[in-house]
Amino acid sequence: MIAFHLDTHSGVPAYLQLVQQVKQALRLGMLDVDDQLPTVREVVEQVIINPNTVLKAYRELEREGLVVSRPGQGTFIVRTLAATAPAQLAALRRALTRWLRDAHEAGLDDESILALFTTTFRDATAAESEGTA
């Protein structure tokens, strides 16, 4: 089951953070079709949030066709976003973990690592879309 967390300093509304976390879990194969999301009460207790915020996030996920609410039973995943096999994701995660360790050993702090990753990702994506990658 997914464990939600909120970043109060991100500037992203809490309900969108919940939506993004479900989508990330779907993309990474951590959630699959027929998996149940935590109840509103469980999320409220876990991250100390207004129940209406959780309901808004779950309604957005339902509007996007990712979940369905079954009265008296809960909210369930009906569509996944995973496009890569779990074994391949695991290998990529290991490689990324090694890269992060190397970056820390090179003396980069977390903000520098994030800046390096973000700019490299943006540049690689741009080059790929231009056909120069």
C-alpha positions in Angstrom: 0.0 0.0 0.0 1.2 3.5 -0.8 2.5 5.7 2.1 1.7 9.4 1.4 3.9 12.3 2.5 3.4 16.0 2.1 6.0 18.7 1.4 4.6 21.9 3.0 7.4 24.0 1.4 6.9 22.8 -2.2 4.2 25.3 -3.1 2.2 22.4 -4.7 -1.3 22.1 -3.3 -1.7 19.1 -1.0 -4.3 17.3 -3.1 -2.0 17.5 -6.2 0.9 16.1 -4.2 -1.3 13.1 -3.4 -2.4 12.7 -7.0 1.3 13.0 -8.1 2.3 10.3 -5.6 -0.3 7.9 -6.8 0.7 8.5 -10.4 4.4 8.0 -9.6 3.5 4.7 -7.8 1.6 3.6 -10.9 4.4 4.5 -13.3 7.0 2.6 -11.1 4.8 -0.5 -10.8 4.3 0.0 -7.0 0.6 0.1 -7.5 -1.3 -2.1 -9.9 -4.8 -2.7 -11.1 -7.2 -3.8 -8.3 -4.9 -2.5 -5.6 -6.7 -0.5 -2.9 -5.7 3.0 -1.9 -5.7 3.9 1.8 -9.0 5.0 3.1 -9.5 8.8 3.6 -9.3 8.2 7.3 -6.0 6.4 7.0 -4.5 9.2 4.9 -5.8 11.9 7.3 -4.1 10.1 10.2 -0.9 9.5 8.2 -0.2 13.0 7.0 -2.5 15.1 9.2 -4.6 16.6 6.4 -8.2 17.7 5.9 -10.4 14.8 4.8 -11.8 17.0 2.0 -8.3 17.4 0.5 -8.0 13.6 0.3 -11.4 13.3 -1.2 -10.5 16.0 -3.8 -7.3 14.0 -4.7 -9.3 10.8 -5.1 -12.0 12.5 -7.2 -9.2 13.9 -9.5 -7.7 10.4 -9.9 -11.2 9.1 -10.6 -11.8 11.8 -13.2 -8.6 10.8 -14.9 -9.8 7.2 -15.0 -7.1 5.8 -12.8 -9.3 4.8 -9.8 -12.8 3.9 -9.0 -14.6 4.4 -5.7 -16.7 1.5 -4.5 -19.1 2.6 -1.8 -18.5 0.7 1.4 -15.4 -1.0 0.0 -12.8 1.8 -0.8 -11.0 3.3 -3.7 -9.3 0.9 -6.2 -6.8 1.2 -9.1 -8.4 0.5 -12.4 -5.6 1.5 -14.8 -1.9 1.5 -14.5 0.7 3.9 -16.0 3.6 1.5 -15.9 5.3 1.3 -19.3 8.4 -0.6 -18.3 8.9 -4.1 -16.9 9.5 -4.3 -13.1 12.9 -6.0 -13.6 14.0 -3.2 -15.9 12.8 -0.5 -13.5 14.8 -2.3 -10.7 18.0 -2.2 -12.8 17.5 1.4 -13.6 16.9 2.2 -9.9 20.1 0.4 -9.0 22.0 2.4 -11.6 20.5 5.7 -10.4 21.4 4.8 -6.8 25.0 4.2 -7.8 25.0 7.6 -9.7 23.6 9.3 -6.6 26.3 7.7 -4.4 29.0 8.8 -6.8 27.6 12.4 -6.9 27.6 12.5 -3.1 31.2 11.1 -3.0 32.2 13.8 -5.5 31.1 16.4 -2.9 27.7 17.5 -4.3 25.0 18.3 -1.8 21.3 17.4 -2.4 20.4 20.7 -4.1 23.4 20.5 -6.4 22.5 16.9 -7.4 18.9 17.9 -8.1 20.1 20.9 -10.2 22.5 18.6 -12.1 19.8 16.0 -12.7 17.2 18.5 -13.7 19.3 20.4 -16.2 20.7 17.2 -17.7 17.2 15.7 -18.0 15.9 18.9 -19.6 18.8 19.1 -22.0 18.6 15.4 -22.9 14.8 15.6 -23.5 15.3 18.7 -25.7 18.0 17.0 -27.7 15.9 13.9 -28.1 12.9 15.9 -29.3 15.2 17.7 -31.8 16.6 14.3 -33.0 20.1 15.2 -31.9 20.4 12.7 -29.1 
